[in-house]
Amino acid sequence: MYAIVEMAGQQFKVAKDQKVYVHRLQSEEGKKVTFNNVLLLDDGKNVTIGAPAIDGAAVEAKVVKHLRGDKVIVFHKKRRKGYRKKNGHRQSLTEIVIESIVAKGAKKAKSVEPKKAAPKKEEAPKAKAEATKAKAAPKKAAAPKKAAAPKAKAAKADDLKKIEGIGPKIASTLVEAGIATFADLAKAKPAKISEIIADVRGNHVTDTWPAQAKLAAEGKWDELKKWQDELDGGKA
């Protein structure tokens, strides 16, 4: 039996007891993880294809360890311009072992139906008469409304794209979640940031973002630039 499942933004063909290297996961070593986005299942007799995913199917795995892949050299050169640039990159990976493939059994969230309002009781004749009198009485002039206090201006958002690893899509997602400045990002935890940008496709390693944001908030741009060059070159 095998399945095609999406894990950390990539699709894999997996079977039981198979080792798989995926983009870095936030789970700790030794913990179990479940992937519900199963696209295809083959049990040897029948093939089930999802639309796009199969309801009730899941792939359960165990995190073995976190590691980094082999260094990849990226070299840029412009002819007759004297321009050369050499960078290195090592991908952050997680080794997992497939423990089981579940074809059925995932529970759907129960839909919560709105509560129906209880039927109103009929008013007694006396209560109706009093209500009629109250309506007939002349209405008092409404007191003039107080002018609403001017709303405090929202804090100006920082350019979060200056943090290494943050693009336009991630920046807008963080701003919508209330993280709009370098100071906000410096206070956030990497696990919380990963949870906020979970729907943004791609491999995102958030471990250094708060520390980078702290340097940016303090105006230490030279120190930040030096560190980002090391991150981009695969030294850190």
C-alpha positions as CSV (number, residue, x, y, z in Angstrom):
1,M,0.0,0.0,0.0
2,Y,1.3,3.4,-0.9
3,A,0.0,7.0,-0.9
4,I,0.8,10.3,-2.5
5,V,0.6,13.0,0.2
6,E,1.6,16.7,0.5
7,M,4.1,17.4,3.3
8,A,5.6,20.8,4.0
9,G,4.6,22.1,0.6
10,Q,5.9,19.1,-1.4
11,Q,4.3,15.9,-2.7
12,F,5.8,12.5,-1.9
13,K,5.0,8.9,-2.8
14,V,5.3,7.1,0.6
15,A,4.8,3.6,2.0
16,K,5.0,2.2,5.6
17,D,8.5,2.2,7.3
18,Q,9.9,4.5,4.5
19,K,12.3,7.3,5.4
20,V,11.5,10.7,3.9
21,Y,13.4,14.0,4.0
22,V,11.1,17.0,4.0
23,H,11.5,20.7,4.5
24,R,12.1,21.6,8.1
25,L,9.1,20.9,10.4
26,Q,8.4,22.7,13.7
27,S,7.8,19.5,15.6
28,E,10.4,18.2,18.1
29,E,12.5,15.1,17.5
30,G,10.7,11.9,18.6
31,K,7.2,13.4,18.3
32,K,4.5,12.1,15.9
33,V,3.0,14.2,13.1
34,T,0.0,13.6,10.9
35,F,-0.5,14.7,7.3
36,N,-4.1,14.9,6.2
37,N,-3.7,16.2,2.6
38,V,-3.6,12.7,1.0
39,L,-4.1,13.0,-2.8
40,L,-4.0,9.3,-3.8
41,L,-4.2,5.9,-2.2
42,D,-3.4,2.5,-3.6
43,D,-4.0,-0.6,-1.5
44,G,-3.0,-3.1,-4.1
45,K,-6.5,-3.7,-5.4
46,N,-8.2,-0.3,-5.6
47,V,-6.8,3.2,-6.4
48,T,-8.6,6.1,-4.8
49,I,-8.0,9.7,-6.1
50,G,-9.0,12.7,-4.1
51,A,-10.7,15.9,-5.3
52,P,-8.2,17.3,-4.4
53,A,-7.8,15.4,-1.0
54,I,-9.3,12.1,0.2
55,D,-11.7,12.5,3.1
56,G,-10.8,10.5,6.1
57,A,-7.3,9.6,4.9
58,A,-4.1,10.5,6.7
59,V,-0.4,9.6,6.8
60,E,1.1,9.2,10.3
61,A,4.9,9.7,10.7
62,K,7.5,10.1,13.4
63,V,10.2,12.9,13.5
64,V,13.6,11.2,13.6
65,K,15.9,14.3,13.5
66,H,16.5,17.7,12.1
67,L,19.5,18.3,9.8
68,R,20.8,20.4,6.9
69,G,21.4,19.2,3.4
70,D,24.5,19.4,1.3
71,K,25.8,22.8,0.4
72,V,24.8,24.1,-3.0
73,I,27.0,26.7,-4.6
74,V,25.4,29.6,-6.5
75,F,27.7,31.5,-8.7
76,H,26.8,34.7,-10.6
77,K,29.0,36.4,-13.3
78,K,28.5,39.2,-15.7
79,R,30.8,39.2,-18.8
80,R,33.1,42.2,-19.3
81,K,31.7,43.9,-16.1
82,G,34.1,42.5,-13.5
83,Y,31.1,41.2,-11.6
84,R,31.4,37.9,-9.7
85,K,29.4,36.7,-6.7
86,K,29.6,33.3,-5.0
87,N,27.1,32.2,-2.4
88,G,26.4,28.9,-0.7
89,H,23.1,27.4,0.5
90,R,22.2,24.5,2.8
91,Q,18.6,23.5,3.0
92,S,17.1,22.9,6.4
93,L,15.5,19.4,6.4
94,T,13.7,17.0,8.7
95,E,14.0,13.2,8.6
96,I,10.8,11.4,9.2
97,V,9.7,7.7,9.2
98,I,6.3,6.7,7.9
99,E,4.5,4.7,10.6
100,S,1.1,4.1,9.0
101,I,-1.3,5.1,6.2
102,V,-4.9,5.5,7.3
103,A,-7.4,5.1,4.5
104,K,-10.5,6.0,6.7
105,G,-11.1,7.3,10.2
106,A,-10.4,11.1,10.2
107,K,-13.3,12.8,12.0
108,K,-15.0,15.8,10.4
109,A,-15.8,18.8,12.5
110,K,-19.4,18.9,13.5
111,S,-21.4,21.8,12.1
112,V,-22.8,24.0,14.8
113,E,-26.4,24.9,14.0
114,P,-27.7,28.3,15.3
115,K,-30.0,28.1,18.3
116,K,-33.7,28.8,17.5
117,A,-35.3,31.6,19.4
118,A,-38.0,30.5,21.9
119,P,-41.5,31.6,20.9
120,K,-42.7,34.7,22.6
121,K,-45.5,34.4,25.1
122,E,-48.7,36.4,24.4
123,E,-48.9,39.6,26.5
124,A,-51.7,40.0,29.0
125,P,-54.4,42.6,28.1
126,K,-53.2,44.9,30.9
127,A,-49.6,44.8,29.6
128,K,-50.9,45.6,26.1
129,A,-52.8,48.6,27.3
130,E,-49.8,50.0,29.2
131,A,-47.7,49.5,26.1
132,T,-50.2,51.5,24.0
133,K,-50.2,54.4,26.5
134,A,-46.5,54.5,26.5
135,K,-46.4,54.8,22.7
136,A,-49.1,57.5,22.7
137,A,-47.1,59.7,25.2
138,P,-45.1,62.4,23.6
139,K,-41.4,61.6,23.1
140,K,-38.8,63.6,24.9
141,A,-36.3,65.4,22.8
142,A,-33.2,63.3,22.5
143,A,-30.1,64.6,24.1
144,P,-27.5,65.8,21.6
145,K,-25.0,63.1,20.9
146,K,-21.5,63.7,22.1
147,A,-18.9,64.1,19.4
148,A,-17.0,60.9,19.1
149,A,-13.4,61.1,20.2
150,P,-10.9,61.0,17.4
151,K,-9.5,57.5,16.9
152,A,-5.8,57.1,17.7
153,K,-3.7,56.8,14.6
154,A,-2.5,53.3,13.9
155,A,1.2,52.8,14.2
156,K,3.0,53.0,10.9
157,A,4.0,49.5,9.7
158,D,7.6,48.7,9.0
159,D,9.0,47.1,5.8
160,L,9.2,43.5,7.1
161,K,10.6,42.4,3.7
162,K,14.0,43.7,5.0
163,I,14.2,40.6,7.2
164,E,16.0,37.7,5.4
165,G,13.4,35.1,4.3
166,I,10.3,37.4,4.3
167,G,8.7,38.1,1.0
168,P,5.7,40.3,0.0
169,K,3.1,37.6,0.7
170,I,4.5,36.7,4.1
171,A,4.8,40.4,5.0
172,S,1.2,41.1,4.2
173,T,0.1,37.9,6.1
174,L,2.0,39.0,9.2
175,V,0.5,42.5,9.1
176,E,-3.0,41.1,8.9
177,A,-2.2,39.0,12.0
178,G,-1.2,42.1,13.9
179,I,2.6,41.9,13.4
180,A,3.3,45.1,11.5
181,T,6.5,46.4,13.0
182,F,10.0,45.2,13.7
183,A,9.3,45.4,17.4
184,D,6.2,43.2,17.1
185,L,8.2,40.6,15.1
186,A,11.0,40.7,17.7
187,K,8.5,39.7,20.5
188,A,6.9,36.9,18.5
189,K,8.0,33.3,18.9
190,P,9.2,31.3,15.8
191,A,6.5,28.6,16.4
192,K,3.8,31.3,16.5
193,I,5.1,32.9,13.3
194,S,5.1,29.5,11.5
195,E,1.5,29.0,12.6
196,I,0.5,32.4,11.1
197,I,2.1,31.8,7.7
198,A,1.2,28.1,7.5
199,D,-1.1,28.8,4.5
200,V,1.7,30.5,2.5
201,R,3.3,27.9,0.2
202,G,7.1,27.3,0.4
203,N,9.8,26.5,2.9
204,H,10.0,29.0,5.7
205,V,12.6,28.8,8.5
206,T,11.5,31.3,11.1
207,D,14.2,30.6,13.7
208,T,16.2,33.8,13.1
209,W,13.4,36.3,12.2
210,P,12.8,37.6,15.8
211,A,16.5,38.2,16.3
212,Q,16.8,40.0,12.9
213,A,13.8,42.1,13.7
214,K,15.3,43.1,17.1
215,L,18.4,44.4,15.3
216,A,16.2,46.3,12.8
217,A,14.1,47.8,15.6
218,E,17.3,49.0,17.3
219,G,18.6,50.5,14.1
220,K,21.7,48.2,13.9
221,W,21.5,47.9,10.1
222,D,25.2,47.2,9.6
223,E,25.2,44.4,12.0
224,L,22.0,43.0,10.5
225,K,23.4,43.3,6.9
226,K,26.5,41.3,8.0
227,W,24.4,38.6,9.6
228,Q,22.1,38.4,6.6
229,D,25.1,37.9,4.2
230,E,26.2,35.0,6.4
231,L,22.7,33.5,6.3
232,D,22.5,33.9,2.6
233,G,25.9,32.4,2.2
234,G,25.2,29.3,4.2
235,K,27.6,30.1,7.1
236,A,24.9,30.3,9.8
